């Protein structure tokens, strides 16, 4: 039996974030909804929980993809709704994530603002919003906002993209 790990990601619309991670090999499941950090359990923002097999896709690759598929260097006016964060479930992950962000910073001109936060609470999105992109990729929102992210995956991270998406 392979070990299944989980990590939370937030930064942009959870419909977009869900689609990005659902498109990857080694990702078993993505839960879309709202995450609050442990220190502030009432402060929810759009995010996903990604369940993945580290022998098929490395945490470093998941983090790099996350940083590349949302505005990880911009502190815009909607950050209360779209907190740029990585939520860890085990305490030993915090140091690993800090090292990964530090190494990945070299790929960005501006400072990464993505926080590394202990997971606190999760509220799932309504069922009608689950798997939003892959239910109908032709919706205007999908074509405008999500398809370009999937295209970026195909170009920059092709070896990680599921054959179902290619």
C-alpha positions in Angstrom: 0.0 0.0 0.0 1.4 3.4 -1.0 1.5 6.2 1.5 -1.1 8.9 0.9 -0.2 12.4 2.2 -2.2 15.6 2.2 -1.5 19.3 2.0 -3.7 22.4 1.7 -3.3 25.1 -0.9 -5.1 28.5 -1.2 -4.4 31.6 -3.2 -7.0 32.1 -5.9 -10.4 30.8 -6.7 -10.9 27.3 -5.4 -12.4 26.2 -8.7 -9.1 27.1 -10.4 -7.0 25.5 -7.7 -9.0 22.4 -7.7 -8.7 21.9 -11.4 -4.9 22.5 -11.4 -4.3 19.8 -8.8 -6.9 17.4 -10.3 -5.0 17.5 -13.5 -1.8 16.0 -12.0 -0.5 12.5 -11.9 0.0 11.3 -8.4 -2.9 13.3 -7.0 -5.5 10.9 -5.6 -8.2 13.4 -4.6 -8.8 17.1 -4.2 -11.3 18.5 -1.7 -12.5 22.0 -2.7 -13.8 24.5 -0.1 -12.6 26.9 2.5 -9.6 26.5 5.0 -8.9 28.4 8.2 -5.5 28.3 9.8 -5.2 26.8 13.3 -4.4 30.2 14.9 -7.5 31.8 13.4 -10.1 29.0 13.0 -12.9 31.4 12.0 -10.9 33.1 9.2 -11.7 30.9 6.2 -10.6 31.6 2.7 -11.0 29.6 -0.6 -8.6 26.6 -0.7 -8.2 22.9 -1.5 -6.9 19.9 0.3 -4.7 17.8 -2.0 -4.3 14.1 -1.3 -1.2 12.8 -3.1 1.3 10.0 -3.4 4.8 11.4 -2.8 6.4 8.5 -4.7 4.5 9.8 -7.8 4.7 13.5 -7.3 7.0 15.4 -4.9 5.9 18.0 -2.5 8.4 20.4 -4.1 6.6 20.0 -7.4 3.2 20.5 -5.9 4.4 23.7 -4.2 6.1 25.0 -7.4 2.9 24.4 -9.3 0.9 26.2 -6.6 3.2 29.2 -6.7 3.0 29.3 -10.5 -0.7 29.0 -10.8 -1.9 31.9 -8.6 -0.6 35.4 -7.8 1.9 34.2 -5.2 3.8 37.5 -5.1 0.9 39.9 -5.1 -0.9 41.2 -2.0 -4.0 42.4 -3.8 -7.3 43.7 -2.3 -9.0 40.3 -2.4 -6.4 38.5 -0.2 -9.0 38.1 2.6 -11.0 35.8 0.3 -8.0 34.4 -1.6 -5.3 34.0 1.1 -2.1 32.8 -0.4 -1.2 29.9 1.8 0.1 26.4 2.2 -1.6 24.5 5.0 0.4 21.7 6.7 -1.1 18.9 8.7 2.0 17.5 10.5 4.4 19.8 12.4 7.5 18.5 10.7 6.1 19.8 7.4 6.5 23.4 8.4 10.4 23.4 8.2 10.3 21.4 4.9 7.9 24.0 3.4 10.0 26.9 4.5 13.0 25.4 2.8 11.0 24.7 -0.4 9.7 28.3 -0.5 13.2 29.7 0.1 14.6 27.6 -2.8 11.7 28.4 -5.1 12.0 32.1 -4.4 15.0 32.2 -6.8 12.5 31.6 -9.6 10.5 34.8 -8.9 11.5 38.5 -9.3 9.2 39.6 -6.5 9.0 38.2 -3.0 6.6 35.3 -2.5 3.9 36.3 0.0 2.5 32.8 0.4 2.2 31.9 4.1 3.0 28.5 5.6 0.2 27.9 8.1 -0.9 25.0 10.3 -4.2 23.6 9.1 -7.1 24.5 11.4 -10.5 23.8 9.8 -12.1 23.0 6.5 -15.6 23.6 5.1 -16.4 21.9 1.8 -17.9 23.8 -1.1 -21.4 22.9 -2.2 -21.7 19.8 -4.3 -22.7 21.8 -7.4 -19.3 23.5 -7.3 -17.2 20.3 -6.9 -15.2 19.3 -9.9 -16.3 22.6 -11.5 -13.9 22.8 -14.4 -14.0 19.2 -15.6 -17.8 19.1 -15.5 -17.9 21.7 -18.3 -14.6 23.1 -19.6 -16.5 25.3 -22.0 -18.1 27.6 -19.4 -17.0 31.2 -19.9 -15.3 31.3 -16.4 -13.5 28.1 -17.1 -12.2 29.2 -20.5 -11.1 32.6 -19.2 -9.6 31.7 -15.9 -8.9 28.0 -15.6 -8.0 26.8 -19.1 -4.9 29.1 -19.1 -3.7 27.5 -15.9 -4.1 24.0 -17.4 -2.2 25.2 -20.4 0.6 26.4 -18.2 0.7 23.0 -16.6 0.9 21.3 -20.0 3.8 23.6 -21.0 5.9 23.9 -17.8 4.9 20.7 -15.9 4.0 18.3 -18.7 5.6 15.3 -17.0 3.2 15.7 -14.1 0.0 16.2 -16.1 -2.4 13.3 -16.2 -2.8 11.7 -19.6 -6.6 12.3 -19.2 -5.9 16.1 -19.5 -3.2 15.9 -22.2 
